[in-house]
Structures are given as structure tokens and as C-alpha cells.
Amino acid sequence: MKQKILQKWCLLLLLAWLPVTALAISLDEAAQQAARQNNAKVLSARTVDEGNRRVHEIKLLTRDGVVKTVRVPDNSSGKKR
């Protein structure tokens, strides 16, 4: 019983997190989705190179006043631009 509950929670967490990583392509889209999913305001957003891939870094301000950084892979291309 506990295992089924844990599996359901894991699935829900994965589904809640998936849209940002799977669908966000542009920096603007990633920032908007991260803000919606975290009920927060975007403070800053930038794209950084990490080896042979690019990652969007979005800094958010939550309603609780906490600054949070979300990292989203840039899925628009498999290679560095």
C-alpha cells in the first residue's frame, strides 16, 4: 500500500516538473513556465553554456519572499550555438 502511494507521488512530481524541461525551448518560454509552476515572479533569466549543451537559468521570487533558481535545458538544439 505504501509503495503504491509513493509511486503515485513520484509520478505526480515528475509530471509537475516535466513540462518545464520537456516543452520549454526558448528562454522566454522557460521563464514563463517556471514562474507559473512555482507561483513566482521572474527576477532574471539567462542562457549559459555547459560543455556541449545550453541551460536556461531562471531566478524567481516566490510569494514567500524566497529567491529560487530553476535550471531548464535548452531543448531547441542538441548543440551549442
KEFIGU-673674 format. One record per residue: residue in one letter; y, z, x of N, C-alpha, C, O in turn. Coordinates in steps of 0.1 Angstrom, whole numbers, padded with zeros to 4 digits. Example, Ala and Ser with C-alpha at 12.3 -4.5 7.8 and 13.67 -1.06 7.14 Angstrom:
<nodes>
> A,-0057,0078,0132,-0045,0078,0123,-0033,0078,0132,-0033,0085,0142;
> S,-0022,0071,0128,-0011,0071,0137,0000,0079,0129,0011,0080,0134;
</nodes>
This chain:
<nodes>
> M,-0012,0000,0008,0000,0000,0000,0013,0000,0009,0022,-0008,0006;
> K,0013,0009,0019,0025,0010,0028,0026,-0003,0035,0038,-0007,0038;
> Q,0015,-0010,0039,0016,-0022,0047,0022,-0033,0038,0030,-0041,0043;
> K,0019,-0034,0026,0024,-0044,0017,0039,-0042,0015,0047,-0052,0015;
> I,0043,-0030,0014,0058,-0027,0012,0065,-0030,0025,0076,-0037,0024;
> L,0059,-0027,0036,0065,-0031,0049,0066,-0046,0051,0076,-0051,0056;
> Q,0056,-0053,0047,0056,-0067,0048,0067,-0073,0039,0074,-0083,0043;
> K,0069,-0068,0027,0079,-0073,0018,0093,-0070,0024,0102,-0079,0023;
> W,0095,-0059,0030,0108,-0055,0036,0111,-0065,0048,0122,-0070,0049;
> C,0101,-0067,0056,0102,-0076,0067,0106,-0090,0062,0115,-0097,0068;
> L,0099,-0095,0052,0102,-0108,0046,0116,-0109,0041,0123,-0118,0043;
> L,0120,-0098,0034,0134,-0098,0028,0144,-0098,0039,0155,-0105,0038;
> L,0142,-0091,0050,0151,-0090,0061,0152,-0104,0068,0163,-0109,0072;
> L,0141,-0110,0069,0140,-0123,0076,0148,-0134,0067,0155,-0142,0072;
> L,0146,-0133,0054,0152,-0143,0045,0167,-0140,0045,0175,-0150,0043;
> A,0172,-0128,0046,0186,-0124,0046,0192,-0129,0059,0204,-0133,0059;
> W,0185,-0129,0070,0190,-0133,0083,0189,-0148,0085,0197,-0154,0092;
> L,0179,-0155,0079,0176,-0168,0082,0187,-0178,0079,0190,-0187,0087;
> P,0194,-0177,0068,0205,-0187,0065,0215,-0189,0076,0219,-0200,0079;
> V,0219,-0178,0082,0229,-0179,0093,0223,-0187,0105,0230,-0196,0110;
> T,0211,-0184,0109,0206,-0191,0120,0201,-0204,0117,0202,-0213,0126;
> A,0195,-0207,0106,0189,-0219,0103,0199,-0230,0098,0197,-0242,0101;
> L,0209,-0226,0091,0218,-0236,0084,0231,-0237,0091,0237,-0248,0090;
> A,0236,-0227,0098,0249,-0228,0104,0249,-0237,0116,0242,-0235,0125;
> I,0257,-0248,0115,0257,-0258,0125,0271,-0256,0133,0271,-0254,0145;
> S,0282,-0258,0125,0295,-0257,0132,0299,-0243,0133,0294,-0234,0127;
> L,0309,-0241,0142,0314,-0227,0144,0320,-0222,0131,0318,-0210,0128;
> D,0327,-0230,0124,0334,-0226,0111,0323,-0222,0101,0325,-0211,0095;
> E,0313,-0230,0100,0302,-0226,0090,0295,-0213,0094,0292,-0205,0086;
> A,0293,-0212,0107,0286,-0199,0112,0295,-0187,0109,0290,-0177,0105;
> A,0308,-0188,0111,0317,-0177,0109,0317,-0174,0094,0317,-0162,0091;
> Q,0319,-0184,0086,0319,-0181,0071,0307,-0174,0066,0307,-0165,0058;
> Q,0295,-0179,0070,0283,-0174,0066,0280,-0160,0071,0276,-0151,0064;
> A,0284,-0157,0084,0283,-0144,0089,0291,-0134,0082,0287,-0123,0079;
> A,0304,-0138,0079,0313,-0129,0071,0307,-0126,0057,0308,-0115,0053;
> R,0302,-0136,0050,0296,-0134,0037,0284,-0125,0038,0283,-0115,0030;
> Q,0275,-0127,0047,0263,-0119,0048,0265,-0105,0052,0257,-0096,0049;
> N,0276,-0103,0059,0279,-0089,0064,0290,-0082,0056,0295,-0071,0060;
> N,0295,-0089,0046,0306,-0084,0038,0318,-0080,0047,0322,-0068,0046;
> A,0322,-0089,0055,0332,-0086,0066,0342,-0097,0067,0341,-0107,0061;
> K,0353,-0094,0075,0363,-0104,0078,0361,-0108,0093,0357,-0100,0101;
> V,0363,-0121,0095,0361,-0127,0109,0374,-0123,0117,0385,-0126,0113;
> L,0371,-0117,0128,0382,-0114,0137,0384,-0125,0148,0395,-0129,0151;
> S,0373,-0130,0152,0373,-0141,0162,0360,-0148,0162,0350,-0143,0157;
> A,0360,-0161,0167,0348,-0169,0167,0350,-0178,0179,0360,-0185,0181;
> R,0339,-0180,0187,0339,-0189,0198,0325,-0194,0200,0315,-0188,0196;
> T,0324,-0205,0207,0311,-0210,0211,0309,-0209,0226,0318,-0213,0234;
> V,0298,-0203,0231,0296,-0202,0245,0283,-0209,0249,0274,-0211,0241;
> D,0283,-0213,0262,0271,-0219,0268,0262,-0209,0274,0267,-0200,0281;
> E,0249,-0209,0271,0239,-0200,0276,0228,-0209,0282,0219,-0213,0275;
> G,0229,-0212,0295,0219,-0220,0301,0220,-0234,0295,0230,-0241,0296;
> N,0209,-0239,0288,0209,-0252,0283,0212,-0252,0268,0209,-0262,0261;
> R,0217,-0241,0262,0220,-0241,0248,0233,-0235,0245,0239,-0228,0254;
> R,0238,-0237,0233,0251,-0231,0229,0249,-0221,0218,0240,-0222,0210;
> V,0257,-0211,0218,0256,-0200,0208,0270,-0197,0203,0280,-0196,0211;
> H,0271,-0195,0190,0284,-0191,0184,0284,-0176,0184,0275,-0169,0179;
> E,0295,-0170,0189,0297,-0156,0188,0308,-0153,0178,0319,-0158,0180;
> I,0305,-0145,0168,0315,-0142,0158,0317,-0127,0158,0308,-0120,0156;
> K,0329,-0123,0159,0333,-0109,0159,0338,-0106,0145,0347,-0113,0140;
> L,0332,-0096,0138,0335,-0093,0124,0341,-0079,0123,0338,-0070,0131;
> L,0348,-0076,0113,0353,-0063,0109,0347,-0060,0096,0350,-0066,0086;
> T,0338,-0050,0095,0332,-0046,0083,0341,-0038,0074,0352,-0033,0079;
> R,0337,-0036,0061,0345,-0028,0052,0346,-0013,0057,0356,-0006,0053;
> D,0336,-0009,0065,0336,0005,0070,0345,0006,0082,0346,0017,0088;
> G,0352,-0005,0087,0360,-0004,0098,0353,-0006,0112,0358,-0003,0122;
> V,0340,-0011,0111,0332,-0012,0123,0333,-0027,0128,0332,-0036,0120;
> V,0336,-0028,0141,0336,-0042,0146,0322,-0045,0151,0315,-0038,0158;
> K,0317,-0057,0146,0303,-0061,0148,0304,-0075,0154,0311,-0084,0149;
> T,0295,-0078,0164,0294,-0092,0169,0281,-0098,0165,0270,-0092,0166;
> V,0282,-0110,0159,0270,-0117,0154,0269,-0130,0163,0278,-0137,0166;
> R,0256,-0132,0168,0254,-0144,0176,0245,-0154,0168,0234,-0150,0163;
> V,0250,-0166,0167,0243,-0176,0159,0240,-0188,0168,0250,-0194,0174;
> P,0228,-0193,0169,0225,-0205,0177,0232,-0217,0171,0233,-0219,0159;
> D,0238,-0226,0180,0244,-0238,0175,0233,-0248,0174,0228,-0254,0183;
> N,0228,-0251,0161,0217,-0260,0159,0221,-0274,0157,0213,-0283,0153;
> S,0234,-0277,0160,0239,-0291,0158,0233,-0300,0169,0232,-0312,0166;
> S,0228,-0295,0180,0223,-0303,0190,0214,-0294,0199,0217,-0283,0201;
> G,0203,-0300,0204,0194,-0292,0213,0199,-0292,0227,0194,-0284,0235;
> K,0210,-0299,0230,0215,-0299,0244,0229,-0295,0244,0237,-0294,0234;
> K,0233,-0291,0256,0247,-0287,0259,0256,-0299,0257,0253,-0310,0261;
> R,0268,-0296,0252,0278,-0307,0250,0287,-0307,0262,0296,-0316,0262;
</nodes>
